[in-house]
Structures are given as C-alpha cells and as structure tokens.
Amino acid sequence: MEHFPHAVRLAEAASAAEQQGTGNLLRIILVVMVLGGVLTAWFLLRGYKREDD
C-alpha cells in the first residue's frame, strides 16, 4: 500500500471507527431526546399563553 497513502488513512479511520463502539449511536439518541423534550415543552406550554384583548 505504499502507492496508495490515502488507502492507509482510510483503513486507519475504519479501524478507529470500529474501536469507538456505540459512541455515535448514543450521541444521536441524546440529541433526539433533548430535541424531543424541547418540542414537547413548547407544545405543552404554548397553550398557557394569555391573550388579553
């Protein structure tokens, strides 16, 4: 692989991704949970807005 240095870097990145494990999955789940909580709070709290006419 001396002629293909980008292939070596690609292989190193693939092996690093395998070693990382479920980190990306947990990060995605955490972001989805936070966004879901924010959207749920917005949906519930928007009904309490007072309109003084």
PLY file of the C-alpha trace (Angstrom):
ply
format ascii 1.0
element vertex 53
property float x
property float y
property float z
element edge 52
property int vertex1
property int vertex2
end_header
0.00 0.00 0.00
2.94 2.27 -0.41
1.48 3.61 -3.63
-1.87 4.43 -2.02
-1.31 6.55 1.10
-4.99 7.59 1.15
-5.96 3.91 1.38
-3.83 3.58 4.52
-5.53 6.59 6.09
-8.94 5.19 5.13
-8.08 1.84 6.75
-6.88 3.60 9.91
-10.10 5.62 10.07
-12.18 2.45 9.64
-10.34 0.66 12.42
-10.72 3.71 14.69
-14.46 3.76 13.99
-14.72 0.10 14.96
-12.92 0.78 18.23
-15.21 3.69 19.07
-18.20 1.41 19.51
-21.63 2.84 20.25
-20.46 6.39 20.91
-22.09 7.84 17.81
-25.36 5.99 18.42
-25.58 7.23 22.00
-24.76 10.76 20.87
-27.60 10.65 18.30
-30.04 9.24 20.88
-29.10 12.00 23.33
-29.64 14.74 20.73
-33.01 13.28 19.70
-34.11 13.07 23.34
-33.16 16.70 24.02
-34.89 17.93 20.87
-37.95 15.85 21.72
-38.07 17.33 25.20
-37.79 20.87 23.87
-40.53 20.30 21.30
-42.79 18.66 23.90
-42.28 21.55 26.33
-43.02 24.08 23.58
-46.17 22.21 22.55
-47.47 21.97 26.13
-46.55 25.48 27.20
-47.94 27.27 24.15
-51.45 26.52 25.41
-50.83 28.61 28.54
-50.21 31.83 26.62
-52.68 34.52 27.71
-54.22 36.78 25.16
-55.55 39.91 26.91
-57.87 41.62 24.47
0 1
1 2
2 3
3 4
4 5
5 6
6 7
7 8
8 9
9 10
10 11
11 12
12 13
13 14
14 15
15 16
16 17
17 18
18 19
19 20
20 21
21 22
22 23
23 24
24 25
25 26
26 27
27 28
28 29
29 30
30 31
31 32
32 33
33 34
34 35
35 36
36 37
37 38
38 39
39 40
40 41
41 42
42 43
43 44
44 45
45 46
46 47
47 48
48 49
49 50
50 51
51 52
